[in-house]
Amino acid sequence: MASFGQRTRGYPRSRGRAGARTGLDRDTLGIIGTIFAVVGFFALGIVLGPAALVCGWLSMGRRWSPNSSIPALVAVVLGAIDTVLALLWLGGVSPL
């Protein structure tokens, strides 16, 4: 029997079924990764390229799923391109 103010059925979040809602969600990580990738083409590509790659990868759920999120896919692809170009630049090779 339920007491005053107590229901027999609680909300799923009150019992911890839905998990904690702390940290960044996947969409935000995809957008941050895309911003890192675009800015990395102009400045600090060796740092922002891999950061964009990691943000995009985490936003995809740590597996390759191209249909998950467009910003995540853009972050991974542009981050990889940015990282390769930065490594070529550090090696003294002119990619263009």
N, C-alpha and C positions, 0 to 999 in steps of 0.2 A: 504494500500500500504506500502511496506517495505521501510525503509530508507537505506542509505548506511551502510553496515556492519550489518544490521539487517535482519534476515531471518523471514519469516512468521512462520516457524516451528523451534523451538529451541530444544536443547538437553534436554532429560528428567531430567538429573541431574542439569541443570542450573535452572530449575523451582522448584527443590526440591521434585520431585515426587519419586525419588528412595530412599529418606531418607538420613540421615547423615552417613558418613563412618568413624565415630570416634569410638575409643575403640577397643577391641579385637574381632576378628571374632570367629566363633564357632570352626573351625578347630584348631586354636591356643590354645583355651581354653582346647580342648580335649588333645592336646599334653602336655600342661603344667600340666593338671590333671594326666596324665599317669606318667609323670616324678615325680610329688609329691608322687604318690602312690608307685612307685618303691623305691624311696629314703626313704619313710616313713617306709618301712620294716626294714631298717637298723638304722635309727636315727630319733628321734622326731616323732614317729608314732602317738602320741596323737594330734599333731598339723597338720602334713602333711596328715594324713588319712582323717579327715573331709575336709581339703582344697581340696584334690583330689576329694572327693565326690561332693563338691559344684561346682568345675570346670567342672567335667563331667556332672553334672546335668544341668548346664547352657549351656554347649556345646550341649546337647541334645534338647535344646529349652524348658526347664523346664517341660518336660513330658517324660514318659517312652516310648521311641521309639527305640528299639534295632537295627533297620536297618538304623539309621541315620548316625552314624559314629563309626568306630571301636575304635579309641583312646578314644572317649567319653565313650563308653561302658566299655572298659578296665579300665578307670579311676574310674567309678562308682563302678564296682565290686571290684577292688583291694582296693579302698578307703574304702569301707564298711568292707572288710576283715581286713584291716589294723586298722581301728577304733575299731572293736570288739577285736582284739588281744591286742591292746594297753589298752583298758578298762579292759580286763582280767588280764593283767600284772599289772595294777595299783591296782586292787582288790586283788592281791596276789595269783591268781589262775594260775597254770601252764597249758597252753593250749596244750602243746606237751608232 
